Amino acid sequence: MTKAEIVQALYDRVGGFSKKESADLVDLVFEMMKETLGGGENIKVSGFGNFVLRDKRQRTGRNPRTGDPMEIRERRVLTFKRSNKLRGILNPARKAG
Amino acid sequence: MTKSELIDALAARGKLTKARAELVVNCVFDSMTEALQNGEGIEIRGFGSFKVKPYEGYDGRNPRTGEAVEVKPKRLPKFKVGKDLERIVDESRAVKPELDADDDSDDE
C-alpha cells in the first residue's frame, strides 16, 4: 500500500472531499506526525500502535562485512510498538496479548 | 501526542470540523490496518514502511516457572523509519534530550 492508495480510500469512504483535498489531508496527517516526532514527542495511536523515540548511547560496533570495529555515534531513533489490538487483528485465531 | 490530539491538530491545520478530521484520521489508520491484515506492506515515502513478518511457532518456557509452553506461529508488523524522518528524529536530540536511554527491549 502506498500513500496514493490511502488517499483513494479516503476519497472513496469519507464523502465530501475532492481527490485533491483527500491527497492534501493525507499529506498533512503524515506531515504533522513528522513534525511531532521531530519535536522530540512520541505519538500514540490507540488501536494501531505507538511511535516511540529512543536515545542510543555511543558505542563501538563492527562493520558487518569486514569485521572492522567502528564508532557508532550517539543518536536518537524511532521505534514502533504495535498495539495489542493490531496484534490481535493480524492473528485472529490466537487471543490478543 | 495522542490520536485525539492529532485529530484536533488536523482540524485546525486543515480547516475542518473535528468530526470530519476524526473521519480522516480513522480512515488513514483503518486502511493501513487493513493492508497489514491482508499481509500487505505499506510504504509512506519520507515517513517509513511497515511489513508483516511471520514467525514460526516454537516450544517455549515460562521464564518464571520453567513450565513448558507452546508458542504458536504469529504475524507481527515491523516498522522501518524512512530516511527523511530518521534524520529529522535524530536532529530532535537537540530539542528534547530527556528520553529513556537505550532500552533495547524487543516486541516480544
Backbone of each chain as ProteinMPNN parsed JSONL, in Angstrom:
{"seq_chain_A": "MTKAEIVQALYDRVGGFSKKESADLVDLVFEMMKETLGGGENIKVSGFGNFVLRDKRQRTGRNPRTGDPMEIRERRVLTFKRSNKLRGILNPARKAG", "coords_chain_A": {"N_chain_A": [[0.847, -1.197, 0.0], [0.482, 2.186, -0.818], [0.91, 5.758, -0.267], [-0.789, 6.939, -2.091], [-2.826, 5.06, -2.322], [-3.96, 5.178, 0.188], [-4.986, 7.733, 0.065], [-6.885, 7.297, -1.942], [-8.605, 5.55, -0.582], [-9.573, 7.268, 1.376], [-10.886, 9.138, -0.225], [-12.848, 7.488, -1.375], [-14.273, 6.469, 0.84], [-14.91, 8.393, 2.778], [-17.138, 10.756, 2.341], [-17.386, 13.863, 0.422], [-14.904, 15.083, 0.085], [-12.701, 16.333, -2.37], [-10.512, 14.757, -4.806], [-8.07, 16.085, -4.715], [-8.266, 17.43, -2.247], [-8.398, 15.207, -0.583], [-5.867, 14.105, -0.992], [-4.265, 16.187, -0.023], [-5.009, 16.198, 2.671], [-4.201, 13.683, 3.609], [-1.46, 13.918, 3.217], [-1.035, 15.959, 5.051], [-1.622, 14.736, 7.502], [0.529, 12.88, 7.776], [2.621, 14.674, 7.647], [2.245, 16.242, 9.944], [2.638, 14.32, 11.876], [5.318, 13.789, 11.447], [6.408, 16.273, 12.152], [5.774, 16.348, 14.855], [7.218, 14.161, 15.918], [9.701, 15.055, 15.176], [9.908, 17.122, 16.897], [10.616, 15.91, 19.153], [8.672, 14.48, 20.445], [6.676, 11.69, 21.383], [4.229, 9.586, 19.658], [0.998, 8.361, 20.153], [-1.161, 6.098, 18.838], [-4.154, 4.986, 19.366], [-5.292, 1.655, 19.209], [-3.761, 1.143, 17.019], [-0.846, 1.639, 17.249], [2.199, 2.713, 18.954], [4.462, 5.343, 18.279], [7.665, 5.594, 19.145], [10.291, 7.433, 20.468], [13.753, 6.832, 20.925], [16.721, 7.246, 22.765], [20.004, 6.549, 21.927], [23.028, 5.419, 23.24], [26.461, 6.308, 22.534], [28.471, 3.832, 20.976], [30.809, 1.136, 20.411], [30.758, -0.509, 17.445], [30.69, -3.024, 14.862], [31.764, -3.216, 11.523], [29.717, -5.073, 9.603], [30.452, -6.459, 7.333], [33.273, -6.382, 7.014], [34.177, -6.748, 9.566], [35.597, -4.884, 10.895], [36.204, -2.799, 13.704], [34.096, -0.069, 14.605], [33.095, 3.258, 15.411], [29.915, 3.912, 16.686], [27.861, 6.54, 16.661], [26.313, 8.566, 19.248], [22.815, 8.701, 19.155], [19.399, 9.437, 18.131], [16.61, 7.399, 17.715], [13.71, 6.122, 15.967], [11.129, 4.049, 17.033], [8.59, 1.541, 16.562], [5.863, 0.468, 18.362], [3.635, -1.933, 18.184], [0.098, -1.99, 18.806], [-1.749, -4.04, 21.113], [-4.194, -4.574, 20.076], [-3.827, -4.361, 17.296], [-2.07, -6.45, 16.953], [-3.811, -8.536, 17.594], [-5.606, -8.345, 15.465], [-4.015, -9.108, 13.326], [-3.601, -11.692, 13.987], [-5.929, -13.584, 14.129], [-6.733, -16.058, 15.185], [-5.507, -16.546, 17.568], [-5.452, -15.501, 21.01], [-5.579, -12.032, 21.698], [-2.776, -10.239, 22.865]], "CA_chain_A": [[0.0, 0.0, 0.0], [1.215, 3.452, -0.893], [0.12, 6.901, 0.185], [-1.85, 7.156, -3.09], [-3.938, 4.158, -2.012], [-4.635, 5.72, 1.377], [-5.754, 8.861, -0.47], [-8.038, 6.722, -2.64], [-9.52, 5.039, 0.449], [-10.221, 8.434, 1.993], [-11.804, 9.679, -1.236], [-13.967, 6.555, -1.567], [-15.037, 6.104, 2.033], [-15.4, 9.567, 3.502], [-17.654, 11.618, 1.28], [-17.289, 15.311, 0.56], [-13.574, 15.618, -0.223], [-12.21, 16.098, -3.726], [-9.252, 13.997, -4.859], [-7.008, 16.999, -4.275], [-8.407, 17.62, -0.797], [-8.037, 13.936, 0.061], [-4.404, 13.989, -1.035], [-3.685, 17.188, 0.877], [-5.266, 15.816, 4.062], [-3.331, 12.55, 3.963], [-0.12, 14.51, 3.361], [-0.997, 16.753, 6.284], [-1.562, 13.814, 8.644], [1.902, 12.371, 7.941], [3.491, 15.823, 7.903], [2.111, 16.631, 11.355], [3.281, 13.278, 12.675], [6.765, 14.026, 11.333], [6.741, 17.467, 12.946], [5.68, 15.989, 16.277], [8.381, 13.317, 16.239], [10.861, 15.922, 15.014], [9.949, 17.978, 18.079], [11.022, 15.082, 20.284], [7.486, 13.977, 21.136], [6.145, 10.405, 20.919], [2.835, 9.597, 19.196], [0.231, 7.158, 20.483], [-2.378, 5.942, 18.035], [-4.827, 3.87, 20.03], [-5.791, 0.659, 18.271], [-2.759, 0.887, 15.981], [0.441, 1.45, 17.906], [2.886, 3.918, 19.412], [5.746, 5.698, 17.68], [8.422, 5.913, 20.355], [11.678, 7.869, 20.253], [14.712, 6.283, 21.889], [18.079, 7.778, 22.674], [21.007, 5.489, 21.972], [24.374, 5.868, 23.617], [27.562, 5.998, 21.618], [29.075, 2.534, 21.272], [31.672, 0.623, 19.361], [30.166, -1.637, 16.739], [31.58, -3.594, 13.858], [31.311, -3.299, 10.134], [29.331, -6.487, 9.489], [31.103, -7.078, 6.183], [34.717, -6.531, 7.178], [34.522, -7.063, 10.942], [36.375, -3.789, 11.485], [35.497, -2.025, 14.728], [33.791, 1.314, 14.236], [32.348, 4.014, 16.409], [28.546, 4.273, 16.341], [27.689, 7.746, 17.48], [25.09, 8.796, 19.992], [21.784, 9.103, 18.203], [18.001, 9.201, 18.513], [15.953, 6.587, 16.7], [12.268, 5.964, 16.098], [10.673, 2.663, 17.034], [7.135, 1.38, 16.535], [5.359, -0.597, 19.234], [2.266, -2.192, 17.746], [-0.853, -2.172, 19.901], [-2.249, -5.41, 21.239], [-5.343, -4.706, 19.173], [-3.306, -4.647, 15.953], [-1.574, -7.824, 17.007], [-4.973, -9.416, 17.552], [-6.172, -8.309, 14.111], [-3.122, -9.873, 12.446], [-3.576, -13.087, 14.456], [-7.302, -13.754, 14.611], [-7.019, -17.338, 15.85], [-4.971, -16.587, 18.935], [-6.013, -14.395, 21.77], [-4.731, -10.832, 21.649], [-1.981, -10.05, 24.081]], "C_chain_A": [[0.876, 1.237, 0.0], [0.324, 4.577, -0.373], [-1.038, 7.153, -0.793], [-3.06, 6.267, -2.807], [-4.689, 4.592, -0.754], [-5.519, 6.9, 0.955], [-7.028, 8.352, -1.144], [-9.079, 6.204, -1.634], [-10.274, 6.187, 1.108], [-11.271, 9.014, 1.044], [-13.049, 8.803, -1.375], [-14.869, 6.442, -0.339], [-15.621, 7.286, 2.79], [-15.854, 10.573, 2.453], [-17.311, 13.086, 1.498], [-15.921, 15.913, 0.342], [-13.257, 15.341, -1.687], [-10.954, 15.234, -3.656], [-8.11, 14.835, -4.302], [-7.059, 17.214, -2.76], [-8.005, 16.354, -0.044], [-6.525, 13.783, 0.12], [-3.756, 14.959, -0.057], [-3.861, 16.779, 2.339], [-4.372, 14.657, 4.496], [-1.888, 13.042, 4.128], [0.011, 15.231, 4.7], [-0.895, 15.851, 7.515], [-0.114, 13.341, 8.857], [2.88, 13.512, 8.226], [3.438, 16.229, 9.384], [2.739, 15.586, 12.268], [4.804, 13.459, 12.63], [7.196, 15.208, 12.186], [6.747, 17.142, 14.435], [6.894, 15.171, 16.712], [9.661, 14.137, 16.144], [11.0, 16.932, 16.153], [10.282, 17.182, 19.335], [9.847, 14.486, 21.049], [7.015, 12.66, 20.524], [4.697, 10.565, 20.431], [2.188, 8.267, 19.561], [-1.023, 7.137, 19.64], [-3.119, 4.737, 18.588], [-5.425, 2.934, 18.982], [-4.792, 0.308, 17.182], [-1.391, 0.629, 16.611], [1.052, 2.781, 18.295], [4.199, 4.095, 18.658], [6.596, 6.29, 18.801], [9.86, 6.272, 19.999], [12.568, 7.259, 21.322], [16.079, 6.892, 21.659], [19.069, 6.642, 22.862], [22.35, 6.091, 22.346], [25.374, 5.568, 22.508], [28.142, 4.626, 21.976], [30.007, 2.139, 20.134], [30.994, -0.579, 18.73], [31.181, -2.206, 15.77], [30.936, -3.476, 12.486], [30.983, -4.76, 9.874], [30.022, -7.19, 8.318], [32.574, -7.368, 6.464], [35.104, -6.943, 8.591], [35.33, -5.968, 11.618], [35.57, -3.075, 12.567], [35.225, -0.604, 14.23], [32.947, 1.962, 15.31], [30.931, 4.266, 15.895], [28.164, 5.418, 17.256], [26.366, 7.727, 18.233], [24.005, 9.237, 19.01], [20.39, 8.87, 18.781], [17.33, 8.458, 17.369], [14.458, 6.49, 16.996], [11.916, 4.489, 16.06], [9.141, 2.652, 17.001], [6.76, 0.211, 17.422], [3.898, -0.838, 18.87], [1.357, -2.384, 18.949], [-1.263, -3.639, 19.963], [-3.44, -5.645, 20.327], [-4.874, -5.051, 17.76], [-2.749, -6.062, 15.889], [-2.707, -8.844, 16.907], [-5.582, -9.492, 16.159], [-5.314, -9.143, 13.146], [-3.113, -11.366, 12.79], [-4.94, -13.468, 15.016], [-7.539, -15.031, 15.407], [-6.531, -17.363, 17.296], [-5.516, -15.405, 19.709], [-5.026, -13.231, 21.789], [-3.972, -10.709, 22.951], [-0.586, -10.028, 23.635]], "O_chain_A": [[1.873, 1.322, 0.718], [-0.855, 4.375, -0.081], [-2.133, 7.532, -0.378], [-4.197, 6.681, -3.031], [-5.899, 4.399, -0.644], [-6.648, 7.046, 1.426], [-8.11, 8.903, -0.945], [-10.28, 6.399, -1.818], [-11.474, 6.085, 1.365], [-12.388, 9.336, 1.449], [-14.166, 9.31, -1.479], [-16.088, 6.33, -0.467], [-16.7, 7.188, 3.374], [-15.03, 11.17, 1.76], [-16.987, 13.502, 2.611], [-15.773, 17.134, 0.405], [-13.514, 14.246, -2.187], [-10.403, 15.01, -2.578], [-7.29, 14.354, -3.52], [-6.032, 17.183, -2.081], [-7.355, 16.42, 0.999], [-5.967, 13.385, 1.143], [-2.815, 14.603, 0.652], [-2.963, 16.99, 3.155], [-3.851, 14.649, 5.611], [-1.186, 12.637, 5.055], [1.028, 15.126, 5.385], [-0.17, 16.164, 8.459], [0.404, 13.393, 9.972], [3.852, 13.333, 8.96], [4.468, 16.521, 9.991], [3.304, 15.921, 13.309], [5.489, 13.302, 13.641], [8.224, 15.154, 12.861], [7.613, 17.601, 15.18], [7.515, 15.451, 17.738], [10.591, 13.946, 16.927], [12.063, 17.52, 16.351], [10.236, 17.712, 20.445], [10.012, 14.035, 22.183], [6.958, 12.522, 19.302], [4.029, 11.549, 20.75], [2.744, 7.197, 19.315], [-1.851, 8.045, 19.715], [-2.752, 3.596, 18.309], [-5.994, 3.385, 17.988], [-4.946, -0.703, 16.497], [-0.85, -0.472, 16.512], [0.499, 3.842, 18.007], [4.942, 3.14, 18.43], [6.283, 7.353, 19.337], [10.554, 5.516, 19.32], [12.184, 7.18, 22.489], [16.536, 7.037, 20.525], [18.987, 5.876, 23.822], [22.749, 7.136, 21.832], [25.159, 4.696, 21.667], [28.284, 4.302, 23.155], [29.992, 2.727, 19.053], [30.692, -1.558, 19.413], [32.373, -1.91, 15.847], [29.723, -3.62, 12.328], [31.875, -5.607, 9.918], [30.155, -8.413, 8.332], [33.063, -8.463, 6.187], [36.212, -7.428, 8.816], [35.707, -6.102, 12.782], [34.392, -2.777, 12.373], [36.041, -0.021, 13.517], [32.188, 1.301, 16.02], [30.759, 4.777, 14.788], [28.148, 5.275, 18.478], [25.441, 6.983, 17.904], [24.261, 10.06, 18.131], [20.23, 8.19, 19.794], [17.461, 8.836, 16.205], [14.007, 6.739, 18.114], [12.349, 3.762, 15.167], [8.491, 3.631, 17.368], [7.271, -0.898, 17.259], [3.027, -0.036, 19.209], [1.789, -2.883, 19.988], [-1.137, -4.376, 18.986], [-3.673, -6.76, 19.862], [-5.447, -5.922, 17.105], [-2.933, -6.776, 14.903], [-2.586, -9.869, 16.236], [-6.019, -10.555, 15.718], [-5.844, -9.805, 12.254], [-2.676, -12.196, 11.993], [-5.096, -13.653, 16.223], [-8.458, -15.081, 16.225], [-7.059, -18.093, 18.135], [-5.984, -14.427, 19.125], [-3.813, -13.419, 21.882], [-4.489, -11.043, 24.017], [0.321, -9.881, 24.454]]}, "seq_chain_B": "MTKSELIDALAARGKLTKARAELVVNCVFDSMTEALQNGEGIEIRGFGSFKVKPYEGYDGRNPRTGEAVEVKPKRLPKFKVGKDLERIVDESRAVKPELDADDDSDDE", "coords_chain_B": {"N_chain_B": [[1.864, 12.998, 21.778], [-1.46, 12.142, 21.199], [-3.941, 10.118, 19.47], [-6.295, 11.593, 19.481], [-5.336, 14.147, 19.879], [-3.954, 14.456, 17.517], [-6.087, 14.486, 15.766], [-7.352, 16.882, 16.569], [-5.33, 18.684, 15.865], [-5.234, 18.291, 13.118], [-7.775, 19.205, 12.416], [-7.505, 21.916, 12.992], [-5.301, 22.737, 11.372], [-6.069, 21.822, 8.836], [-8.398, 23.091, 8.447], [-10.985, 21.974, 9.123], [-13.975, 20.509, 10.507], [-13.931, 19.032, 13.793], [-15.215, 16.595, 13.785], [-15.093, 15.817, 11.099], [-12.336, 15.726, 10.767], [-11.756, 13.643, 12.442], [-12.898, 11.505, 11.07], [-11.164, 11.432, 8.905], [-8.613, 10.842, 10.045], [-9.171, 8.39, 11.265], [-9.806, 6.91, 8.982], [-7.342, 6.843, 7.655], [-5.699, 5.29, 9.426], [-7.285, 3.006, 9.658], [-7.308, 2.037, 7.018], [-4.634, 1.458, 6.712], [-4.345, -0.523, 8.662], [-5.971, -2.504, 7.551], [-4.516, -3.151, 5.25], [-2.223, -4.32, 6.401], [-3.44, -6.433, 7.663], [-4.158, -7.936, 5.473], [-1.745, -8.901, 4.879], [-0.192, -7.241, 3.485], [2.414, -4.944, 2.76], [3.219, -1.531, 3.707], [4.05, 1.568, 2.318], [5.2, 4.679, 3.016], [6.453, 7.344, 1.65], [9.257, 9.123, 2.848], [8.342, 8.97, 5.398], [8.089, 6.244, 6.428], [8.101, 2.589, 6.404], [5.972, -0.275, 6.632], [5.971, -3.716, 7.378], [4.64, -7.024, 7.283], [5.643, -9.518, 9.357], [6.109, -12.954, 9.413], [6.204, -15.337, 12.065], [7.492, -18.417, 13.151], [6.005, -21.052, 15.102], [7.064, -22.229, 18.357], [8.471, -24.371, 20.93], [8.307, -23.083, 23.977], [9.308, -21.716, 27.184], [7.876, -20.831, 30.286], [9.429, -18.221, 31.745], [9.461, -17.701, 34.444], [8.343, -19.861, 35.899], [9.405, -22.032, 34.621], [7.917, -23.798, 33.325], [6.808, -25.702, 30.511], [5.691, -24.212, 27.541], [3.587, -23.889, 24.699], [4.416, -21.939, 22.007], [2.616, -20.288, 19.69], [2.526, -19.986, 16.037], [2.858, -16.693, 14.616], [1.957, -13.425, 13.327], [3.568, -10.376, 12.996], [3.66, -6.786, 12.862], [6.27, -4.884, 11.355], [8.09, -1.947, 11.623], [9.901, 0.31, 9.628], [11.857, 3.072, 9.77], [11.723, 5.917, 7.601], [14.193, 7.53, 5.472], [14.184, 10.349, 5.538], [12.626, 10.987, 7.815], [14.131, 9.655, 9.705], [16.418, 11.223, 9.844], [15.299, 13.665, 10.696], [14.323, 12.964, 13.201], [16.663, 12.242, 14.547], [17.905, 14.683, 14.636], [16.306, 15.918, 16.45], [17.308, 15.427, 18.925], [18.647, 17.565, 19.961], [16.573, 19.172, 20.642], [14.927, 18.014, 22.656], [16.292, 16.434, 25.033], [15.549, 14.42, 26.821], [14.936, 11.455, 27.069], [14.136, 7.979, 27.726], [17.064, 6.247, 27.916], [18.52, 3.983, 25.639], [16.862, 1.583, 25.741], [16.622, -1.522, 24.775], [14.707, -3.412, 24.546], [12.803, -5.825, 22.896], [9.885, -6.371, 20.842], [8.874, -8.736, 21.752]], "CA_chain_B": [[0.653, 13.285, 21.014], [-2.378, 11.01, 21.08], [-4.735, 10.183, 18.251], [-7.27, 12.692, 19.557], [-4.591, 15.405, 19.646], [-3.685, 14.505, 16.07], [-7.366, 14.898, 15.162], [-7.52, 18.322, 16.837], [-4.335, 19.425, 15.076], [-5.649, 18.223, 11.712], [-8.936, 20.089, 12.275], [-7.025, 23.298, 12.971], [-4.432, 22.992, 10.207], [-6.764, 21.509, 7.592], [-9.656, 23.858, 8.441], [-12.094, 21.015, 9.099], [-14.571, 20.296, 11.832], [-13.298, 17.903, 14.476], [-15.882, 15.362, 13.358], [-14.528, 15.461, 9.781], [-10.924, 15.371, 10.979], [-11.741, 12.313, 13.052], [-13.144, 10.548, 9.982], [-9.947, 11.353, 8.086], [-7.545, 10.134, 10.771], [-9.578, 6.989, 11.399], [-9.721, 6.263, 7.674], [-5.921, 6.597, 7.375], [-5.187, 4.148, 10.195], [-8.075, 1.817, 9.32], [-6.869, 1.459, 5.738], [-3.311, 0.866, 6.954], [-4.563, -1.77, 9.404], [-6.491, -3.494, 6.608], [-3.413, -3.604, 4.4], [-1.397, -5.241, 7.197], [-4.271, -7.629, 7.886], [-4.057, -8.714, 4.235], [-0.355, -9.309, 4.698], [0.411, -6.301, 2.551], [3.244, -3.905, 3.345], [2.799, -0.14, 3.488], [5.211, 2.43, 2.16], [4.9, 6.104, 3.01], [7.767, 7.935, 1.372], [9.65, 10.198, 3.76], [7.919, 8.629, 6.756], [8.607, 4.921, 6.748], [7.363, 1.484, 5.814], [5.541, -1.356, 7.524], [5.873, -5.037, 6.772], [4.128, -8.057, 8.182], [6.642, -10.574, 9.437], [5.604, -14.183, 10.04], [7.093, -16.054, 12.997], [7.098, -19.807, 13.373], [5.762, -21.428, 16.481], [8.156, -22.987, 18.976], [8.211, -24.785, 22.304], [8.988, -22.145, 24.873], [9.158, -21.948, 28.622], [7.57, -19.704, 31.14], [10.717, -17.952, 32.373], [9.34, -17.65, 35.896], [8.06, -21.168, 36.488], [10.125, -23.096, 33.919], [6.902, -24.655, 32.732], [6.839, -25.707, 29.048], [4.505, -23.645, 26.898], [3.64, -23.9, 23.248], [4.254, -20.614, 21.418], [2.032, -20.511, 18.365], [3.004, -19.082, 14.974], [2.173, -15.398, 14.669], [2.393, -12.392, 12.389], [3.7, -9.082, 13.674], [4.083, -5.714, 11.965], [7.589, -4.291, 11.604], [8.187, -0.598, 11.063], [11.245, 0.799, 9.324], [11.761, 4.518, 9.6], [12.223, 6.436, 6.327], [15.445, 8.31, 5.573], [13.904, 11.735, 5.895], [12.194, 11.03, 9.217], [15.274, 9.207, 10.509], [17.275, 12.397, 10.036], [14.553, 14.655, 11.486], [14.251, 12.459, 14.573], [17.991, 12.321, 15.155], [18.174, 16.099, 14.897], [15.493, 16.378, 17.586], [18.071, 15.241, 20.173], [18.983, 18.893, 20.468], [15.342, 19.817, 21.119], [14.407, 17.413, 23.886], [17.229, 15.337, 25.285], [15.137, 13.67, 28.011], [14.217, 10.214, 26.805], [14.749, 6.776, 28.315], [18.192, 5.884, 27.066], [18.996, 2.624, 25.376], [16.04, 0.421, 26.069], [16.638, -2.334, 23.567], [13.724, -4.491, 24.648], [12.12, -6.087, 21.639], [8.437, -6.522, 20.974], [8.446, -9.988, 22.378]], "C_chain_B": [[-0.182, 12.014, 20.915], [-3.164, 11.141, 19.778], [-5.714, 11.354, 18.326], [-6.583, 14.053, 19.411], [-4.233, 15.573, 18.171], [-4.94, 14.974, 15.324], [-7.597, 16.403, 15.354], [-6.579, 19.153, 15.972], [-4.725, 19.425, 13.591], [-6.845, 19.148, 11.461], [-8.475, 21.539, 12.149], [-6.248, 23.599, 11.693], [-5.155, 22.802, 8.886], [-8.081, 22.263, 7.446], [-10.869, 22.941, 8.239], [-12.774, 21.046, 10.459], [-13.84, 19.12, 12.474], [-13.904, 16.583, 14.036], [-15.312, 14.878, 12.023], [-13.078, 15.006, 9.94], [-10.811, 13.971, 11.581], [-11.97, 11.231, 12.001], [-11.875, 10.338, 9.151], [-8.881, 10.511, 8.794], [-7.912, 8.656, 10.938], [-9.446, 6.249, 10.076], [-8.261, 5.925, 7.328], [-5.453, 5.343, 8.123], [-5.991, 2.869, 9.944], [-7.579, 1.192, 8.016], [-5.475, 0.852, 5.879], [-3.448, -0.473, 7.685], [-5.055, -2.873, 8.472], [-5.392, -4.039, 5.698], [-2.564, -4.632, 5.146], [-2.141, -6.557, 7.433], [-4.216, -8.552, 6.665], [-2.627, -9.158, 3.946], [0.417, -8.382, 3.784], [1.274, -5.291, 3.31], [2.694, -2.526, 3.029], [4.062, 0.681, 3.316], [4.771, 3.879, 2.051], [6.228, 6.83, 2.836], [8.055, 9.097, 2.317], [9.274, 9.903, 5.201], [8.486, 7.268, 7.165], [7.771, 3.844, 6.094], [7.043, 0.441, 6.883], [5.527, -2.652, 6.725], [5.288, -5.988, 7.787], [5.124, -9.197, 8.176], [6.052, -11.819, 10.102], [6.655, -14.816, 10.952], [6.592, -17.466, 13.15], [6.832, -20.049, 14.848], [6.957, -22.168, 17.055], [7.73, -23.409, 20.372], [9.003, -23.884, 23.234], [8.818, -22.558, 26.315], [8.724, -20.668, 29.306], [8.84, -19.393, 31.935], [10.632, -17.94, 33.904], [9.202, -19.044, 36.489], [8.847, -22.298, 35.825], [9.191, -24.062, 33.208], [6.958, -24.572, 31.201], [5.555, -25.103, 28.508], [4.698, -23.697, 25.391], [3.431, -22.473, 22.756], [3.8, -20.809, 19.98], [2.649, -19.592, 17.319], [2.232, -17.77, 15.039], [2.692, -14.489, 13.577], [2.461, -11.076, 13.143], [4.136, -8.021, 12.668], [5.459, -5.195, 12.366], [7.621, -2.937, 10.912], [9.646, -0.27, 10.793], [11.129, 2.278, 9.016], [12.358, 4.943, 8.258], [13.426, 7.352, 6.535], [15.2, 9.726, 6.091], [13.546, 11.852, 7.378], [13.327, 10.599, 10.151], [16.185, 10.394, 10.843], [16.587, 13.424, 10.95], [14.547, 14.259, 12.966], [15.605, 12.59, 15.265], [18.323, 13.771, 15.506], [17.373, 16.631, 16.085], [16.185, 16.129, 18.926], [18.386, 16.583, 20.817], [17.777, 19.565, 21.12], [14.947, 19.317, 22.498], [15.274, 16.215, 24.251], [16.811, 14.397, 26.41], [14.331, 12.426, 27.684], [14.887, 9.073, 27.549], [15.87, 6.353, 27.383], [18.273, 4.374, 26.88], [18.151, 1.486, 25.903], [15.936, -0.411, 24.804], [15.621, -3.466, 23.603], [12.975, -4.633, 23.334], [10.625, -6.211, 21.908], [8.058, -7.708, 21.834], [9.212, -10.286, 23.617]], "O_chain_B": [[0.332, 10.944, 20.587], [-3.063, 12.148, 19.077], [-5.934, 12.035, 17.325], [-7.172, 14.997, 18.885], [-4.211, 16.687, 17.647], [-4.859, 15.756, 14.376], [-7.987, 17.105, 14.421], [-6.966, 20.183, 15.42], [-4.565, 20.431, 12.898], [-6.922, 19.798, 10.418], [-8.978, 22.294, 11.317], [-6.509, 24.594, 11.018], [-4.898, 23.525, 7.923], [-8.794, 22.101, 6.456], [-11.659, 23.117, 7.312], [-12.217, 21.547, 11.436], [-13.21, 18.315, 11.787], [-13.206, 15.574, 13.923], [-15.077, 13.684, 11.836], [-12.65, 14.029, 9.326], [-9.889, 13.217, 11.267], [-11.331, 10.179, 12.026], [-11.556, 9.219, 8.749], [-8.32, 9.584, 8.209], [-7.065, 7.778, 10.773], [-9.023, 5.093, 10.047], [-7.978, 4.86, 6.78], [-4.876, 4.439, 7.518], [-5.441, 1.769, 10.01], [-7.444, -0.028, 7.916], [-5.168, -0.154, 5.239], [-2.752, -1.437, 7.364], [-4.626, -4.023, 8.573], [-5.344, -5.235, 5.412], [-2.225, -5.682, 4.6], [-1.554, -7.639, 7.406], [-4.226, -9.776, 6.795], [-2.343, -9.722, 2.889], [1.532, -8.687, 3.361], [0.893, -4.839, 4.39], [1.811, -2.376, 2.185], [5.027, 0.521, 4.063], [4.064, 4.26, 1.119], [7.027, 6.916, 3.768], [7.196, 9.947, 2.553], [9.817, 10.51, 6.125], [9.257, 7.16, 8.119], [6.85, 4.132, 5.33], [7.744, 0.302, 7.885], [5.129, -2.683, 5.561], [5.418, -5.791, 8.995], [5.419, -9.775, 7.13], [5.552, -11.746, 11.225], [7.845, -14.822, 10.638], [5.387, -17.69, 13.268], [7.355, -19.355, 15.719], [7.782, -22.685, 16.301], [6.765, -22.886, 20.93], [10.233, -23.93, 23.261], [8.259, -23.611, 26.622], [9.152, -19.571, 28.947], [9.283, -20.227, 32.725], [11.64, -18.148, 34.579], [9.869, -19.373, 37.471], [8.954, -23.392, 36.381], [9.63, -25.02, 32.573], [7.138, -23.485, 30.651], [4.462, -25.441, 28.961], [5.81, -23.567, 24.879], [2.404, -21.859, 23.042], [4.498, -21.411, 19.164], [3.222, -18.554, 17.651], [1.079, -17.745, 15.471], [3.735, -14.749, 12.977], [1.521, -10.706, 13.846], [4.886, -8.311, 11.736], [5.775, -5.08, 13.55], [7.224, -2.808, 9.754], [10.519, -0.537, 11.62], [10.395, 2.684, 8.114], [13.374, 4.398, 7.826], [13.645, 7.878, 7.626], [15.914, 10.223, 6.962], [14.082, 12.694, 8.099], [13.459, 11.122, 11.258], [16.654, 10.542, 11.972], [17.21, 13.979, 11.856], [14.736, 15.092, 13.853], [15.683, 12.997, 16.424], [18.939, 14.049, 16.535], [17.715, 17.665, 16.658], [15.693, 16.577, 19.962], [18.394, 16.722, 22.04], [17.915, 20.4, 22.014], [14.668, 20.108, 23.399], [15.003, 15.098, 23.812], [17.645, 13.641, 26.909], [13.143, 12.365, 28.001], [16.045, 9.172, 27.953], [15.645, 6.126, 26.194], [18.118, 3.6, 27.825], [18.681, 0.523, 26.457], [15.232, -0.036, 23.866], [15.673, -4.377, 22.777], [12.563, -3.637, 22.739], [10.173, -6.16, 23.052], [7.057, -7.687, 22.55], [8.97, -11.307, 24.261]]}, "name": "protein", "num_of_chains": 2, "seq": "MTKAEIVQALYDRVGGFSKKESADLVDLVFEMMKETLGGGENIKVSGFGNFVLRDKRQRTGRNPRTGDPMEIRERRVLTFKRSNKLRGILNPARKAGMTKSELIDALAARGKLTKARAELVVNCVFDSMTEALQNGEGIEIRGFGSFKVKPYEGYDGRNPRTGEAVEVKPKRLPKFKVGKDLERIVDESRAVKPELDADDDSDDE"}
